Amino acid sequence: MLVLHDNTESGNAYKVRLLLSQLGLDFKTIQYNVVEGETRSTAFLSAINDNGRIPVVEFEDGRCLAESNAILYYFARDTAFFPDDKWQQAEVMKWLFFEQYSHEPFVAVAKYILTMLPDDSPRRAEIPLLHTKGYDALAVMENRLKDHNFLVGDGYSIADIALFAYSHNAEMGDFDLSRFPAILRWIERIKATPGYIVMYPEGWTRE
Amino acid sequence: MLVLHDNTESGNAYKVRLLLSQLGLDFKTIQYNVVEGETRSTAFLSAINDNGRIPVVEFEDGRCLAESNAILYYFARDTAFFPDDKWQQAEVMKWLFFEQYSHEPFVAVAKYILTMLPDDSPRRAEIPLLHTKGYDALAVMENRLKDHNFLVGDGYSIADIALFAYSHNAEMGDFDLSRFPAILRWIERIKATPGYIVMYPEGWTRE
């Protein structure tokens, strides 16, 4: 069976769980405590991902694929989650790279600092800059979504899944989503897609 | 004619120039001074890229495509620069996302600080951390290249182009590439590919 090297609190891993669930694919997960460095062990680096990060998908033959958005591409290709049209494919890619470069390093990192690190962490000093840049990214999304239902074309795609992961709970990083009414409507639209699963399973608590 | 919204000193823009040249496609370029904020003007944000970055490719019908690696995908798709095999396609994507998340923010930013900002810039304080993380990324590349000619499969692809852009001149960011003999051999291999062009044209000087 497909194995997802996973962490419940990682939005990058959640992207993969969400797509696999919506595709109806079976998989099991192995959890890693990222804060305690479990993805930097010699065993993980040599066998799973030499870049020391989750998520990684491990196939039955032992091959491993890292990078959340590459995993989305692999499974979405030739399905309704990735458009056939060449231009729309390029636009999906534009949003996937936007997500990793202009959104995740700010929106996700603010959530990480505020929810995973101690209240007196010196990294709290990063929050104002993370908010400035994170709000810039959310404004780019709002600009698209104010007159479109989804990020690319007329349909739900892996572009939406990738951006949803850290946008729908941006308030955990102290972002005020009420400034972005189109994003809020888009979040509700995604929650209504078939096979949708929440990021934090019911009853889940941090160790 | 195709227009590349460009900056000579941007490795992200150079990726696009290199691929378009190797594909034999004609294009003209418009230069922007990024340091002086020319990609943040109202005209640029409203007409070219609301995320305020170059490179952007503008097609004859006015459509614009941002994100260097999405542009690489668009032009390489259905050519020898992007493999047919589904698994190899996923591996290309893995390297493209690795480049934007784990390599460029460190290797490129060190070069930017050391070559574009004044000697007394407070941002010089970032250099030690940028070196630590940049060396980590270069080590991941070395691990692949020590027994392979290219990053994916047996052939030169947009994965190589994307990683080449900021690796081949990492010494401008004070990285010591002599630690990475396989990367140095790979750089020479890429310089020998048909249609290769240098990043800084002969005689080019900073304004």
Interface residues (C-beta under 8 A of the other chain):
Chain A: D50 N51 R53 R63 L65 A66 E67 S68 N69 A70 I71 Y73 Y74 R77 K86 W87 Q89 A90 E91 M93 K94 L96 F97 F98 Q100 Y101 S102 E104 P105 D136 A137 V140 N143
Chain B: D50 N51 R53 R63 L65 A66 E67 S68 N69 A70 I71 Y73 Y74 R77 K86 W87 Q89 A90 E91 M93 K94 L96 F97 F98 Q100 Y101 S102 E104 P105 D136 V140 N143
